[in-house]
């Protein structure tokens, strides 16, 4: 897995996780607590070694700092990355062991779902710590799987970006969706309902083909999705899809998707700009999930989640307008905006 290099200060804390009996092997990276406890999901994935897991955790944690800052949330950025055990394993034992590590941090880190983890996993974690979200909703509060909120935010961000950069709405446009997991599939549904033509790719044939049958989408190989004729590219798989080589072959005029850390390195933003391809930074578009998670942890209801997610689209428009006025990449401008929010929070905390 590839994520963009870190840019800001070193993390507040990195915690090595290891419990051989439970199958736990990974790391928690807390990047910033300037705005509040570090918040970010727990990822379970196939990493060759713990160094690879650590590198990804650090990059993802920084991305969460930026995402939470621009979303106006009272949280810093953090991420947990766990190596998936080979063969069969006891998920409950693994996630309860992870939950004990979260509890030991005393509220410095709030966890939730991410790639490879589920609501059921969060329930196992909740058996040993209260510093977890993504649990089934109760009593009218926010909660449950945050992926529909992520998809909603990305869809509305895409609508705003299409209006700003392409001068039209989604209807009739061709959108290439890379990855049809929970978020990608929900995004496809919203796009199809809005009248978009879909081209999709996913390494899981059953999931991909079922979605194609429902929405009449064209299916292409995962190696070809970045080169198809499309108006918009929506990266919704793992990070690092956009690099010097792939950007050179893009035919889309706009990139807006749900995947974290879509740029393999920061310089790719300049390559997109040089080719006249508009880009909505991932952490601006995909904040819906953490907005839901945060509201759940704070005891808020879904109305508050909906209100915060509704602010994503105007934020995208304002960002693209500012970037165009200044003649700079939206990625660079968004980073600066997030860093200003974080720096102001650090100043308040130090006062």
Sine and cosine of phi, psi and omega as CSV:
sin_phi,cos_phi,sin_psi,cos_psi,sin_omega,cos_omega
0.00,0.00,0.57,-0.82,-0.06,-1.00
-0.82,-0.58,0.69,-0.73,0.07,-1.00
-0.70,-0.71,0.29,-0.96,-0.04,-1.00
-0.95,0.32,0.52,-0.86,0.00,-1.00
-0.88,0.48,0.46,-0.89,0.06,-1.00
-0.95,0.32,0.45,-0.89,-0.05,-1.00
-0.82,-0.57,-0.43,0.90,-0.15,-0.99
-0.99,-0.10,-0.42,-0.91,-0.06,-1.00
-0.94,0.33,0.29,-0.96,0.06,-1.00
-0.87,0.49,0.35,-0.93,-0.03,-1.00
-0.90,0.43,0.43,-0.90,0.08,-1.00
-0.90,0.44,-0.67,0.74,-0.05,-1.00
-0.34,-0.94,0.59,-0.80,0.16,-0.99
-0.83,-0.56,0.76,-0.64,-0.04,-1.00
-0.89,-0.46,0.86,-0.51,0.06,-1.00
-0.99,0.17,0.77,-0.64,-0.02,-1.00
-0.93,-0.36,0.81,-0.58,0.07,-1.00
-0.41,-0.91,0.84,-0.55,0.09,-1.00
-0.55,-0.84,0.99,-0.11,-0.11,-0.99
-0.86,0.51,-0.64,0.77,-0.04,-1.00
-0.90,0.44,-0.58,0.81,-0.02,-1.00
-1.00,-0.01,-0.17,0.98,-0.05,-1.00
0.99,0.16,0.28,0.96,-0.04,-1.00
-1.00,0.03,0.80,-0.60,0.01,-1.00
-0.43,-0.90,0.93,-0.37,-0.03,-1.00
0.07,-1.00,-0.48,-0.88,-0.10,-1.00
-0.41,-0.91,0.53,-0.85,0.23,-0.97
-0.94,-0.34,0.82,-0.57,0.06,-1.00
-0.92,-0.38,0.85,-0.53,0.06,-1.00
-0.95,-0.30,0.94,-0.34,-0.12,-0.99
-0.99,0.10,-0.69,0.73,-0.06,-1.00
-0.49,-0.87,0.63,-0.78,0.14,-0.99
-0.81,-0.58,0.39,0.92,-0.03,-1.00
-0.90,0.45,-0.53,0.85,-0.05,-1.00
-0.97,-0.23,-0.13,0.99,-0.03,-1.00
0.49,-0.87,-0.17,-0.99,0.02,-1.00
-0.84,0.55,0.53,-0.85,0.07,-1.00
-0.93,0.37,0.80,-0.60,-0.02,-1.00
-0.83,-0.56,0.70,-0.71,0.03,-1.00
0.09,-1.00,0.43,-0.91,-0.14,-0.99
-0.95,0.31,0.11,-0.99,0.06,-1.00
-0.95,-0.32,0.88,-0.48,-0.03,-1.00
-0.98,-0.20,0.74,-0.68,0.08,-1.00
-0.89,-0.46,0.91,-0.41,-0.12,-0.99
-0.51,-0.86,0.18,-0.98,-0.01,-1.00
-1.00,0.08,0.99,-0.17,0.08,-1.00
-0.95,-0.33,0.64,-0.76,-0.01,-1.00
-0.90,0.43,-0.59,0.80,-0.03,-1.00
-0.43,-0.90,0.14,-0.99,-0.07,-1.00
-0.95,0.32,-0.42,0.91,0.05,-1.00
-0.89,0.45,-0.65,0.76,0.06,-1.00
-0.91,0.42,-0.63,0.77,0.04,-1.00
-0.90,0.43,-0.67,0.74,0.01,-1.00
-0.89,0.46,-0.71,0.70,0.00,-1.00
-0.87,0.50,-0.67,0.74,0.01,-1.00
-0.93,0.37,-0.64,0.77,0.01,-1.00
-0.87,0.49,-0.68,0.74,-0.01,-1.00
-0.89,0.46,-0.70,0.72,-0.03,-1.00
-0.94,0.35,-0.66,0.75,0.02,-1.00
-0.92,0.39,-0.60,0.80,0.02,-1.00
-0.90,0.44,-0.66,0.75,0.06,-1.00
-0.89,0.46,-0.67,0.74,0.04,-1.00
-0.86,0.50,-0.58,0.81,0.04,-1.00
-0.93,0.38,-0.57,0.82,0.07,-1.00
-0.86,0.50,-0.71,0.70,0.00,-1.00
-0.91,0.41,-0.70,0.72,-0.05,-1.00
-0.89,0.46,-0.75,0.66,-0.03,-1.00
-0.91,0.42,-0.59,0.81,0.01,-1.00
-0.90,0.44,-0.77,0.64,-0.05,-1.00
-0.95,0.32,-0.42,0.91,0.05,-1.00
-0.98,0.19,-0.08,1.00,0.02,-1.00
0.96,0.29,0.49,0.87,-0.04,-1.00
-1.00,-0.07,0.52,-0.85,-0.01,-1.00
-0.99,0.10,0.77,0.64,-0.03,-1.00
-0.64,-0.77,0.52,-0.86,0.18,-0.98
-1.00,0.07,-0.29,-0.96,-0.06,-1.00
-0.89,-0.46,0.66,-0.75,0.03,-1.00
-0.39,-0.92,0.22,-0.98,0.05,-1.00
-0.37,-0.93,0.59,-0.81,0.16,-0.99
-0.93,-0.36,0.71,-0.70,0.02,-1.00
-0.79,-0.61,0.85,-0.52,-0.04,-1.00
-0.89,-0.45,0.64,-0.77,0.08,-1.00
-0.99,0.16,0.81,-0.59,0.01,-1.00
-0.94,0.33,0.81,-0.59,0.01,-1.00
-0.89,0.45,0.53,-0.85,0.07,-1.00
-0.95,0.31,0.65,-0.76,0.03,-1.00
0.96,0.28,-0.32,-0.95,-0.01,-1.00
-0.97,0.24,0.49,-0.87,0.02,-1.00
-0.42,-0.91,0.26,-0.96,-0.03,-1.00
-1.00,0.00,0.98,-0.20,-0.05,-1.00
-0.88,0.47,-0.66,0.75,-0.03,-1.00
-0.88,0.48,-0.71,0.70,0.01,-1.00
-0.89,0.46,-0.67,0.74,-0.02,-1.00
-0.89,0.46,-0.75,0.66,-0.09,-1.00
-0.97,0.22,-0.43,0.90,0.13,-0.99
-0.94,0.35,-0.61,0.79,0.07,-1.00
-0.90,0.43,-0.66,0.75,0.07,-1.00
-0.89,0.46,-0.68,0.74,0.01,-1.00
-0.87,0.49,-0.59,0.81,0.04,-1.00
-0.91,0.42,-0.58,0.82,0.06,-1.00
-0.93,0.37,-0.62,0.78,0.07,-1.00
-0.89,0.45,-0.70,0.72,0.01,-1.00
-0.88,0.48,-0.61,0.79,-0.02,-1.00
-0.90,0.44,-0.34,0.94,0.02,-1.00
-0.99,0.15,-0.13,0.99,0.14,-0.99
0.90,0.43,0.53,0.85,0.03,-1.00
1.00,-0.10,0.04,1.00,0.04,-1.00
-0.94,0.34,-0.40,0.92,-0.01,-1.00
-0.72,-0.69,0.71,-0.70,0.07,-1.00
-0.90,-0.43,0.84,-0.55,-0.08,-1.00
-0.97,-0.23,0.18,-0.98,0.02,-1.00
-0.21,-0.98,-0.13,-0.99,0.00,-1.00
-0.93,0.36,0.41,-0.91,0.17,-0.99
-0.41,-0.91,-0.26,-0.96,0.01,-1.00
-0.83,0.56,0.80,-0.60,0.08,-1.00
1.00,0.05,-0.01,1.00,0.01,-1.00
-0.83,-0.56,0.31,-0.95,-0.17,-0.99
-0.72,-0.70,0.12,-0.99,0.10,-1.00
-0.86,0.51,-0.65,0.76,0.01,-1.00
-0.87,0.48,-0.62,0.78,0.05,-1.00
-0.89,0.45,-0.66,0.76,0.01,-1.00
-0.91,0.42,-0.55,0.83,0.06,-1.00
-0.91,0.41,-0.61,0.79,0.08,-1.00
-0.90,0.44,-0.67,0.74,0.02,-1.00
-0.89,0.45,-0.64,0.77,-0.03,-1.00
-0.90,0.43,-0.27,0.96,0.06,-1.00
-0.94,0.34,-0.27,0.96,-0.05,-1.00
-0.79,-0.62,-0.10,0.99,0.05,-1.00
-0.43,-0.90,0.51,-0.86,0.07,-1.00
-1.00,-0.04,-0.06,1.00,-0.07,-1.00
-1.00,0.02,0.86,0.50,-0.05,-1.00
-0.51,-0.86,0.55,-0.83,0.07,-1.00
-0.72,-0.69,-0.03,-1.00,-0.11,-0.99
1.00,0.06,0.36,0.93,0.01,-1.00
-1.00,0.00,0.31,-0.95,0.03,-1.00
-0.83,0.56,0.68,-0.74,-0.03,-1.00
-0.91,0.42,0.53,-0.85,0.00,-1.00
-0.56,-0.83,0.61,-0.79,0.10,-0.99
0.88,0.48,0.55,0.83,0.03,-1.00
0.98,0.21,0.06,1.00,0.00,-1.00
-1.00,0.10,0.28,-0.96,0.11,-0.99
-0.92,0.40,0.39,-0.92,0.04,-1.00
0.35,-0.94,-0.04,-1.00,0.00,-1.00
1.00,0.06,-0.17,-0.99,-0.01,-1.00
-0.86,0.51,0.87,-0.50,-0.04,-1.00
-0.99,0.15,-0.10,0.99,-0.11,-0.99
-0.88,0.48,-0.59,0.81,0.05,-1.00
-0.88,0.47,-0.55,0.83,0.04,-1.00
-0.95,0.32,-0.58,0.81,0.09,-1.00
-0.87,0.49,-0.75,0.67,-0.01,-1.00
-0.88,0.47,-0.65,0.76,0.01,-1.00
-0.89,0.46,-0.70,0.71,0.01,-1.00
-0.90,0.44,-0.67,0.75,0.02,-1.00
-0.90,0.44,-0.68,0.73,0.01,-1.00
-0.86,0.50,-0.72,0.69,-0.02,-1.00
-0.94,0.34,-0.55,0.83,0.10,-1.00
-0.90,0.44,-0.66,0.75,0.01,-1.00
-0.90,0.43,-0.66,0.75,0.06,-1.00
-0.85,0.53,-0.72,0.69,-0.02,-1.00
-0.90,0.43,-0.68,0.73,-0.02,-1.00
-0.92,0.38,-0.62,0.78,0.03,-1.00
-0.90,0.43,-0.66,0.75,0.03,-1.00
-0.89,0.46,-0.64,0.76,-0.06,-1.00
-0.97,0.25,-0.70,0.71,-0.14,-0.99
-0.99,-0.12,-0.51,0.86,-0.03,-1.00
-0.96,-0.28,-0.19,0.98,0.05,-1.00
0.95,0.31,0.43,0.90,-0.01,-1.00
-0.36,-0.93,0.18,-0.98,0.03,-1.00
-1.00,0.03,-0.08,-1.00,-0.12,-0.99
-0.95,0.33,-0.53,0.85,-0.08,-1.00
-0.81,0.59,0.80,-0.60,0.04,-1.00
1.00,0.04,-0.19,0.98,0.02,-1.00
-0.99,0.13,0.43,-0.90,0.08,-1.00
-0.98,-0.18,0.82,-0.58,-0.02,-1.00
-0.88,-0.47,0.83,-0.56,0.06,-1.00
-1.00,-0.08,0.89,-0.46,-0.06,-1.00
-0.95,-0.31,0.90,-0.45,0.03,-1.00
-1.00,-0.10,0.97,-0.24,-0.01,-1.00
0.97,-0.24,0.86,-0.51,-0.04,-1.00
-0.83,-0.56,0.70,0.72,0.14,-0.99
-0.96,0.29,-0.41,-0.91,-0.07,-1.00
-0.84,0.55,-0.75,0.66,-0.03,-1.00
-0.96,0.30,-0.73,0.68,-0.02,-1.00
-0.87,0.50,-0.65,0.76,0.01,-1.00
-0.91,0.41,-0.68,0.74,0.03,-1.00
-0.90,0.43,-0.65,0.76,0.04,-1.00
-0.88,0.47,-0.67,0.74,0.04,-1.00
-0.86,0.52,-0.67,0.74,0.02,-1.00
-0.86,0.50,-0.72,0.70,0.00,-1.00
-0.90,0.43,-0.65,0.76,0.00,-1.00
-0.91,0.41,-0.69,0.72,0.02,-1.00
-0.89,0.46,-0.68,0.73,0.02,-1.00
-0.88,0.47,-0.48,0.88,-0.01,-1.00
-1.00,0.07,-0.02,1.00,0.07,-1.00
1.00,-0.08,0.24,0.97,0.03,-1.00
-0.99,0.15,0.44,-0.90,0.14,-0.99
-1.00,-0.07,0.74,-0.67,-0.11,-0.99
-0.95,-0.31,0.66,-0.75,0.23,-0.97
-0.83,-0.56,0.82,-0.58,-0.13,-0.99
-0.78,-0.62,0.41,-0.91,0.09,-1.00
-0.57,-0.82,0.63,-0.77,0.02,-1.00
-0.31,-0.95,0.64,-0.77,0.02,-1.00
-0.95,0.32,-0.20,0.98,0.03,-1.00
-1.00,-0.08,0.98,-0.19,-0.10,-1.00
-0.87,0.49,-0.66,0.75,-0.05,-1.00
-0.89,0.45,-0.73,0.68,0.00,-1.00
-0.90,0.43,-0.71,0.71,-0.01,-1.00
-0.90,0.44,-0.74,0.67,-0.08,-1.00
-0.94,0.35,-0.57,0.82,0.06,-1.00
-0.89,0.45,-0.68,0.73,0.00,-1.00
-0.92,0.40,-0.65,0.76,0.01,-1.00
-0.88,0.47,-0.64,0.77,0.00,-1.00
-0.91,0.41,-0.60,0.80,-0.01,-1.00
-0.93,0.36,-0.68,0.73,-0.15,-0.99
-0.95,-0.32,0.05,1.00,-0.01,-1.00
0.91,0.41,0.55,0.84,-0.05,-1.00
-0.99,0.16,0.50,-0.87,0.15,-0.99
-0.99,0.15,0.67,-0.74,-0.01,-1.00
-0.96,-0.29,0.74,-0.67,0.10,-1.00
-0.78,-0.63,0.27,-0.96,0.02,-1.00
-0.93,0.36,0.48,-0.88,-0.02,-1.00
-0.86,0.52,-0.48,0.88,0.00,-1.00
-0.97,0.25,-0.22,0.98,-0.10,-1.00
-0.95,-0.30,-0.22,0.98,-0.15,-0.99
-0.87,0.49,-0.52,0.85,-0.04,-1.00
-0.98,0.21,-0.14,0.99,-0.05,-1.00
-0.92,-0.40,0.08,1.00,-0.05,-1.00
-0.96,0.27,0.37,-0.93,0.09,-1.00
-0.96,0.28,0.93,-0.36,-0.02,-1.00
-0.45,-0.89,0.43,-0.90,0.08,-1.00
-0.99,0.17,-0.60,0.80,-0.09,-1.00
-0.73,-0.68,0.67,-0.74,0.15,-0.99
-0.95,-0.30,0.77,-0.64,0.03,-1.00
-0.88,-0.48,1.00,-0.07,0.08,-1.00
-0.95,0.33,0.89,-0.46,-0.01,-1.00
-0.76,-0.65,0.41,0.91,0.04,-1.00
-0.95,-0.31,-0.65,-0.76,0.03,-1.00
-1.00,0.07,0.13,-0.99,-0.15,-0.99
-0.97,0.25,0.15,-0.99,0.12,-0.99
0.98,0.18,0.26,0.97,-0.04,-1.00
-0.93,0.38,-0.48,0.88,-0.07,-1.00
-0.99,-0.14,0.94,-0.34,0.06,-1.00
-0.73,-0.68,-0.04,-1.00,-0.07,-1.00
-0.85,0.53,-0.65,0.76,-0.03,-1.00
-0.94,0.33,-0.75,0.66,-0.07,-1.00
-0.93,0.38,-0.60,0.80,0.03,-1.00
-0.90,0.44,-0.57,0.82,0.02,-1.00
-0.88,0.47,-0.44,0.90,-0.01,-1.00
-0.98,-0.19,0.00,1.00,-0.03,-1.00
-0.91,0.41,0.68,-0.73,0.12,-0.99
-0.94,-0.33,-0.22,0.98,0.03,-1.00
-0.93,0.37,0.47,-0.88,0.03,-1.00
-0.99,-0.16,-0.16,0.99,-0.03,-1.00
-0.57,-0.82,0.69,-0.73,0.10,-0.99
-0.89,-0.45,0.85,-0.52,0.02,-1.00
-0.43,-0.90,0.93,-0.37,-0.05,-1.00
-0.51,-0.86,-0.10,-0.99,-0.12,-0.99
-0.99,-0.16,-0.30,0.95,-0.07,-1.00
-0.89,0.46,0.59,-0.81,0.11,-0.99
-0.99,0.17,0.54,-0.84,0.11,-0.99
0.80,0.59,0.83,0.56,-0.06,-1.00
-0.93,0.36,-0.49,0.87,-0.01,-1.00
-1.00,0.07,0.80,-0.60,0.01,-1.00
-0.90,0.44,-0.50,0.87,0.08,-1.00
-0.42,-0.91,0.38,-0.92,-0.08,-1.00
-0.84,0.54,-0.53,0.85,-0.04,-1.00
-0.89,0.46,-0.34,0.94,0.00,-1.00
-0.90,0.45,-0.49,0.87,0.04,-1.00
-0.86,0.51,-0.63,0.77,0.02,-1.00
-0.93,0.36,-0.57,0.82,0.03,-1.00
-0.91,0.42,-0.66,0.75,0.07,-1.00
-0.87,0.48,-0.72,0.70,-0.01,-1.00
-0.89,0.45,-0.66,0.75,-0.01,-1.00
-0.89,0.46,-0.50,0.86,0.01,-1.00
-1.00,0.01,0.03,1.00,0.02,-1.00
0.96,0.28,0.42,0.91,0.01,-1.00
-0.99,-0.16,0.88,-0.48,0.02,-1.00
-0.94,0.33,0.57,-0.82,-0.05,-1.00
-0.69,-0.72,0.79,-0.61,0.12,-0.99
-0.99,-0.17,0.92,-0.40,-0.02,-1.00
-0.80,0.60,0.69,-0.73,-0.11,-0.99
-0.81,0.58,-0.69,0.72,-0.11,-0.99
-0.96,0.29,-0.23,0.97,0.12,-0.99
-0.99,0.17,-0.70,0.71,-0.08,-1.00
-0.97,0.24,-0.59,0.81,-0.20,-0.98
-0.98,-0.18,0.43,0.90,-0.08,-1.00
-0.97,0.24,-0.13,0.99,-0.07,-1.00
-0.85,0.52,-0.61,0.79,-0.02,-1.00
-0.91,0.42,-0.74,0.67,-0.01,-1.00
-0.94,0.33,-0.46,0.89,0.10,-0.99
-0.89,0.46,-0.68,0.73,0.04,-1.00
-0.91,0.42,-0.72,0.69,0.00,-1.00
-0.86,0.51,-0.70,0.71,-0.02,-1.00
-0.89,0.45,-0.69,0.72,0.00,-1.00
-0.88,0.47,-0.64,0.77,0.04,-1.00
-0.88,0.48,-0.73,0.68,-0.04,-1.00
-0.91,0.42,-0.54,0.84,-0.01,-1.00
-1.00,0.07,-0.03,1.00,0.01,-1.00
0.98,0.21,0.40,0.92,0.00,-1.00
-1.00,0.00,0.13,-0.99,-0.03,-1.00
-0.96,-0.28,0.03,-1.00,-0.07,-1.00
-0.93,0.37,-0.40,0.91,0.04,-1.00
-0.89,0.46,-0.62,0.78,0.04,-1.00
-0.93,0.36,-0.62,0.78,0.07,-1.00
-0.87,0.50,-0.75,0.66,-0.02,-1.00
-0.87,0.49,-0.63,0.78,-0.01,-1.00
-0.91,0.41,-0.66,0.75,-0.01,-1.00
-0.95,0.32,-0.64,0.76,0.02,-1.00
-0.90,0.43,-0.56,0.83,0.02,-1.00
-0.90,0.44,-0.31,0.95,0.01,-1.00
-0.99,0.11,-0.15,0.99,-0.02,-1.00
-0.90,0.43,-0.73,0.68,-0.06,-1.00
-0.87,0.49,-0.77,0.63,0.05,-1.00
-0.89,0.45,-0.49,0.87,0.06,-1.00
-0.91,0.42,-0.65,0.76,0.04,-1.00
-0.89,0.45,-0.70,0.71,0.01,-1.00
-0.87,0.49,-0.72,0.70,0.00,-1.00
-0.89,0.46,-0.65,0.76,0.01,-1.00
-0.90,0.44,-0.74,0.68,-0.02,-1.00
-0.91,0.41,-0.60,0.80,0.05,-1.00
-0.91,0.42,-0.71,0.71,0.01,-1.00
-0.90,0.43,-0.68,0.73,0.01,-1.00
-0.88,0.47,-0.66,0.75,0.00,-1.00
-0.91,0.41,-0.67,0.74,0.00,-1.00
-0.90,0.44,-0.59,0.81,-0.05,-1.00
-1.00,-0.02,-0.12,0.99,-0.01,-1.00
0.91,0.42,0.59,0.81,-0.02,-1.00
-0.79,-0.61,0.29,-0.96,0.00,-1.00
-0.93,0.38,0.64,-0.77,0.09,-1.00
-0.85,0.52,-0.48,0.88,0.01,-1.00
-0.90,0.43,-0.68,0.74,0.00,-1.00
-0.93,0.37,-0.69,0.72,-0.01,-1.00
-0.90,0.43,-0.69,0.72,0.00,-1.00
-0.89,0.46,-0.67,0.75,0.05,-1.00
-0.85,0.53,-0.71,0.70,-0.01,-1.00
-0.89,0.45,-0.67,0.74,0.01,-1.00
-0.88,0.48,-0.69,0.72,0.01,-1.00
-0.91,0.41,-0.68,0.73,-0.01,-1.00
-0.89,0.45,-0.57,0.82,0.06,-1.00
-0.90,0.43,-0.66,0.75,0.02,-1.00
-0.90,0.43,-0.69,0.72,-0.02,-1.00
-0.91,0.41,-0.69,0.73,0.00,-1.00
-0.89,0.46,-0.64,0.77,0.02,-1.00
-0.90,0.43,-0.62,0.79,0.04,-1.00
-0.91,0.42,-0.62,0.79,0.02,-1.00
-0.91,0.41,-0.62,0.78,0.04,-1.00
-0.90,0.44,-0.68,0.73,0.02,-1.00
-0.89,0.45,-0.65,0.76,-0.03,-1.00
-0.92,0.39,-0.53,0.85,-0.03,-1.00
-0.99,0.13,-0.30,0.95,-0.07,-1.00
-0.95,0.32,0.00,0.00,0.00,0.00
